[in-house]
Amino acid sequence: MDTLNIDFLVFGGGMAGMTAAAKVASKGRIVLVVEKAAEIGGSTVLSGGKLWTAKSMELFEQETPGGDPALRRAVFDMFDEAVAWLRSTGVTVADVTYHLHYGKGYDFDVVGYIDYCRRVVEQAGGTVIRGATADRLIVRDGGVEGAVVVDRDGETIVHAPWTLLATGGFSANPQLLECFVHRRGGSALARSNPHSTGDGMRLGLGAGAALSPFMKGFYGHVIQSPVNQWGPREFRTYTQGGSIKGIMINQQGARFCDESLGDHQNAQRILEQPQARAAILFDEAVRREEARTILAGTDTPIDKVSIAMNEGARVAVGDTWEQVFETVETWGFAREPGLATILAYNATASAGNRQTHPSRVRELRAYDTPPFYAIEGQTGVTATHGGLRVDAQARVLNSGSQPVRGLLAAGADAGNIYGEGYAGGLAAGATFALLAAQQVIGDERTI
Ligand SMILES: Cc1cc2nc3c(=O)[nH]c(=O)nc-3n(C[C@H](O)[C@H](O)[C@H](O)COP(=O)(O)OP(=O)(O)OC[C@H]3O[C@@H](n4cnc5c(N)ncnc54)[C@H](O)[C@@H]3O)c2cc1C
């Protein structure tokens, strides 16, 4: 069996893995990046390429309930350094823009960035291998000293004082979603690369790591239902981000959450409903507002209602809510309770009364501009938030909350940064990657 000695071993070629690899390689260290897929990039290159996080610590805490305070603080404190690092690479980084009601960030050339990182690793004498994974980590005296790397040519023993797990969580593993997220988690669509199946977690646990608290959190979106095809092209066009402007009912006809908290929270709540389905109800006014939304990476607005209608999803349209519910009933939603819910909600909202149940902090309005719409929605999981227990220096911890020597985690493998909220997956990847790199190269804060 071949043996290799290097400075830094990285599993996963997405934002987290490639950032850490390039940062360490930029200091002249020899890095091996192991990527399971045929190409590097992971969910990162499928993303909108906006590096963003919360505008203030106060908003961060408010928007990431259940998240670990020290870990979210680490993302917030490292964010400017991550932006400076990104700019230092020479890839295109746009001016600041504002995201959702609580974030700020920067659009950047995400594909160019991942390729830049690869070149830095290779120019420093390191290697990026594709189509490879790890059988197990090498554990000696309670610490990790490398891994047995497997590719189509066989096994290689790789010795390294530091190993980073950055395999992107378990969004693409239905069994783990069912086990950790929700008993209906296995029915969710993977709105991510297909290779993030929990390997980082498996490898870490095998080396003595502990799981993070709050394993059920994830970042996802509400997706039109059903889908007759499903792949990266549909990840954004089938996303019904307008769920925050409508109301959602379950098959019993009841509202079940404050829809205005965010489409990512709506995706979590839908999974908890019967059959993991909801009907999103809204009117022509909402449709027109939403049809002005421009998809990241494009310059033309798209109308998600038309897409849903044309591509086989359940969409009901009517001049009255009664007409809409004639169709919604055929999807398995209780007609009378559903109709009562929308009519009561409209009456409350038009009276200017904020006493809805569940409560509504934003976007309280009556849906009274015909035609009226219902779209069936389901859950798409983009990135899981539970994972390996880590500290605010990206060190993986054991069940006694002590660092497992030599083992780091970043990105979606680093557990419980965001709880059931969300403040930027690329930011979690980049900031924890820079923290991991600091462990490897020492605390060199200069870019
Ligand atoms: C459509 C879409 C839009 C998005 N838009 C945004 C956005 O604008 N802003 C934002 O902040 N976030 C966005 N996200 C989320 C963001 O892309 C992810 O949170 C982020 O990419 C996670 O980074 P990561 O490095 O942890 O994982 P990834 O980028 O997924 O990288 C993980 C890599 O590990 C590899 N891997 C898995 N198992 C193994 C193994 N055993 N060995 C070796 N390699 C392995 C995978 O193949 C993958 O390449 C979006 C996601 C999607 C899908």
The ligand as an SDF file (V2000), in Angstrom:
LIG
                    3D

 53 58  0  0  0  0  0  0  0  0999 V2000
  -28.9750   26.2910   -5.3030 C   0  0  0  0  0  0  0  0  0  0  0  0
  -28.1730   26.7130   -4.1250 C   0  0  0  0  0  0  0  0  0  0  0  0
  -27.9900   28.0660   -3.8630 C   0  0  0  0  0  0  0  0  0  0  0  0
  -27.2550   28.4690   -2.7380 C   0  0  0  0  0  0  0  0  0  0  0  0
  -26.9840   29.7910   -2.5840 N   0  0  0  0  0  0  0  0  0  0  0  0
  -26.2140   30.1870   -1.5360 C   0  0  0  0  0  0  0  0  0  0  0  0
  -25.7930   31.5380   -1.4180 C   0  0  0  0  0  0  0  0  0  0  0  0
  -26.0150   32.3770   -2.2970 O   0  0  0  0  0  0  0  0  0  0  0  0
  -25.1090   31.8930   -0.2970 N   0  0  0  0  0  0  0  0  0  0  0  0
  -24.7660   30.9960    0.6640 C   0  0  0  0  0  0  0  0  0  0  0  0
  -24.1570   31.3730    1.6610 O   0  0  0  0  0  0  0  0  0  0  0  0
  -25.0590   29.6780    0.5250 N   0  0  0  0  0  0  0  0  0  0  0  0
  -25.7650   29.2600   -0.5480 C   0  0  0  0  0  0  0  0  0  0  0  0
  -26.0440   27.9360   -0.7000 N   0  0  0  0  0  0  0  0  0  0  0  0
  -25.5850   26.9820    0.3240 C   0  0  0  0  0  0  0  0  0  0  0  0
  -24.1010   26.7260    0.1620 C   0  0  0  0  0  0  0  0  0  0  0  0
  -23.8230   26.3840   -1.1830 O   0  0  0  0  0  0  0  0  0  0  0  0
  -23.6290   25.6100    1.1030 C   0  0  0  0  0  0  0  0  0  0  0  0
  -24.0470   25.9000    2.4140 O   0  0  0  0  0  0  0  0  0  0  0  0
  -22.1140   25.4940    1.0560 C   0  0  0  0  0  0  0  0  0  0  0  0
  -21.7080   25.2260   -0.2700 O   0  0  0  0  0  0  0  0  0  0  0  0
  -21.5680   24.4270    1.9860 C   0  0  0  0  0  0  0  0  0  0  0  0
  -20.1620   24.3850    1.8020 O   0  0  0  0  0  0  0  0  0  0  0  0
  -19.3450   23.0970    2.2100 P   0  0  0  0  0  0  0  0  0  0  0  0
  -17.9460   23.3180    1.8100 O   0  0  0  0  0  0  0  0  0  0  0  0
  -19.6420   22.7510    3.6190 O   0  0  0  0  0  0  0  0  0  0  0  0
  -20.0040   21.9340    1.3230 O   0  0  0  0  0  0  0  0  0  0  0  0
  -19.9410   21.6820   -0.2590 P   0  0  0  0  0  0  0  0  0  0  0  0
  -19.7120   22.9160   -1.0300 O   0  0  0  0  0  0  0  0  0  0  0  0
  -21.1200   20.8780   -0.6220 O   0  0  0  0  0  0  0  0  0  0  0  0
  -18.6420   20.7710   -0.4090 O   0  0  0  0  0  0  0  0  0  0  0  0
  -18.5860   19.4790    0.1510 C   0  0  0  0  0  0  0  0  0  0  0  0
  -17.7690   18.6090   -0.7810 C   0  0  0  0  0  0  0  0  0  0  0  0
  -17.4100   17.4140   -0.0800 O   0  0  0  0  0  0  0  0  0  0  0  0
  -17.4690   16.3510   -1.0170 C   0  0  0  0  0  0  0  0  0  0  0  0
  -17.5520   15.0740   -0.2900 N   0  0  0  0  0  0  0  0  0  0  0  0
  -18.6170   14.4750    0.2710 C   0  0  0  0  0  0  0  0  0  0  0  0
  -18.2380   13.3300    0.8740 N   0  0  0  0  0  0  0  0  0  0  0  0
  -16.9050   13.2270    0.7010 C   0  0  0  0  0  0  0  0  0  0  0  0
  -15.9250   12.2590    1.0810 C   0  0  0  0  0  0  0  0  0  0  0  0
  -16.2440   11.1540    1.7600 N   0  0  0  0  0  0  0  0  0  0  0  0
  -14.6280   12.4540    0.7380 N   0  0  0  0  0  0  0  0  0  0  0  0
  -14.2670   13.5380    0.0150 C   0  0  0  0  0  0  0  0  0  0  0  0
  -15.1490   14.4860   -0.3990 N   0  0  0  0  0  0  0  0  0  0  0  0
  -16.4500   14.3280   -0.0240 C   0  0  0  0  0  0  0  0  0  0  0  0
  -18.6770   16.6770   -1.8660 C   0  0  0  0  0  0  0  0  0  0  0  0
  -18.6380   15.9820   -3.1020 O   0  0  0  0  0  0  0  0  0  0  0  0
  -18.5050   18.1940   -2.0420 C   0  0  0  0  0  0  0  0  0  0  0  0
  -17.7210   18.4860   -3.1630 O   0  0  0  0  0  0  0  0  0  0  0  0
  -26.7280   27.5030   -1.8360 C   0  0  0  0  0  0  0  0  0  0  0  0
  -26.8730   26.1400   -2.1240 C   0  0  0  0  0  0  0  0  0  0  0  0
  -27.5730   25.7420   -3.2650 C   0  0  0  0  0  0  0  0  0  0  0  0
  -27.6690   24.2760   -3.5760 C   0  0  0  0  0  0  0  0  0  0  0  0
  1  2  1  0
  2  3  1  0
  2 52  2  0
  3  4  2  0
  4  5  1  0
  4 50  1  0
  5  6  2  0
  6  7  1  0
  6 13  1  0
  7  8  2  0
  7  9  1  0
  9 10  1  0
 10 11  2  0
 10 12  1  0
 12 13  2  0
 13 14  1  0
 14 15  1  0
 14 50  1  0
 15 16  1  0
 16 17  1  0
 16 18  1  0
 18 19  1  0
 18 20  1  0
 20 21  1  0
 20 22  1  0
 22 23  1  0
 23 24  1  0
 24 25  2  0
 24 26  1  0
 24 27  1  0
 27 28  1  0
 28 29  2  0
 28 30  1  0
 28 31  1  0
 31 32  1  0
 32 33  1  0
 33 34  1  0
 33 48  1  0
 34 35  1  0
 35 36  1  0
 35 46  1  0
 36 37  1  0
 36 45  1  0
 37 38  2  0
 38 39  1  0
 39 40  1  0
 39 45  2  0
 40 41  1  0
 40 42  2  0
 42 43  1  0
 43 44  2  0
 44 45  1  0
 46 47  1  0
 46 48  1  0
 48 49  1  0
 50 51  2  0
 51 52  1  0
 52 53  1  0
M  END
$$$$
